[in-house]
Amino acid sequence: MITAFTATLLLAVAAPQEVELELTNGKILKVRAVKSESYQEVIYTTSSGGESRKDASEVLEVRHDLSAKMLDDYAASIEAMDTGEFGKAAAILDTVLADDRLMERARYAWVKQHALFRKARCQFAMADAAGVSGTVDALIAQVPATFFYAQALMLKAQILAISGKDSDAKAVFNQLSSDVSAKDLPERWAREAELGLALLDKGGDAKVRERKLAGLAEKNSGKFPTVASRANVEIGNVMVETGDYDKAQLFFERIVKGGQADSTTMASAYSGLGDCFYFRAVAMENASKEDRREQFERAALHHLRVITMHKDAIHLVPRSHYFAAQALRQMNTSDTASQGNQLASRLRRLYPQSSWWERLKREWNLR
């Protein structure tokens, strides 16, 4: 099974040829064309030729037809992102954004905001905090009503938090919270900002943090189940932090089976499951080799699931490379050691600026 997972790492996803709206309820709406997309609404032409619209809060993603020759570079950037080549994708997106012939075509007005948001995501994956902040600022300045307004601010706040710039991250979360009222953004983003601010508050003991997160999970469980699921993931992470692996495992499994988590939160839950098995195996010093190997295998499988099935969770994928590689090496067979080395090479190639590559390089004495 591990071999099957690792074999999928090189598979690319073909560029979309249809215009689709992926809705927050999970449905896919096929349309003839998208006329405009903002943080307020998405206006589109139906398959019968009439005009219709969806509130932006109902739309998770807008997918355009990329079959036109003028969009070849943009399509290539998506394929590069799908294979984890974020540096290459960012460079291609710079070419797209510099193409005046494309940028000036009204038909392709949507490209600018999509390209800038994708570039910010690439920079996020490469741990380029300054790059993310600059690109998000450029997106909001150049396309003030961008469909990605809230998502972009979340991306900026998260990379600042990951970089240890807590005060700057708090400022962005507070900006997002105030913009919910000022710009009539969906209430979900105020809840996301509240959770983001709570996660920055690392004071107090683990049980205090767990209770606070549990309160947020309960507060959002009815109307905002995806926010509640994200809070629940963080509760599980606190349990892992305190060494309560059995309870954390049950917690993460409940999230995975619950079906109310978005893709990123699902990736976080699988990452959490991988951590449960990994750290449990590390703690099993007196167990048999077979028992420890089974735990490391399950750890590797869950982290490989993040890598292969949740590539959009770009803040987790480098981390899962690290833990999957470590678990494979700990299984101590020639095949798994080789697979671990392949993952280490992939981590170095795709995420050279990641702290997880620096950590693995140091621990494995690599160059």
ABEGO torsion letter per residue (X at the ends): XAAAAAAAAABBBBBBABBBBBBAAGBBBBBABBABBBAABBBBBBAAGBBBBBBAAABABBBBBAABAAAAAAAAAAAAAAAGBAAAAAAAAAAAAABAAAAABAAAAAAAAAAAAAAAAAAAAAGBAAAAAAAAAAAAAABAABAAAAAAAAAAAAAAAAAGBAAAAAAAAAAAAAAAAAAGBBAAAAAAAAAAAAAABABEBAAAAAAAAAAAAAAAAAABAAAAAAAAAAAAAAAAAAGBAAAAAAAAAAAAAAGABBAAAAAAAAAAAAAAAAAAAAABAABBAAAAAAAAAAAAAAAAAAAAABAABAAAAAAAAAAAAAAAAAAGBAAAAAAAAAAAAAAAAABAABAAAAAAAAAAGBX
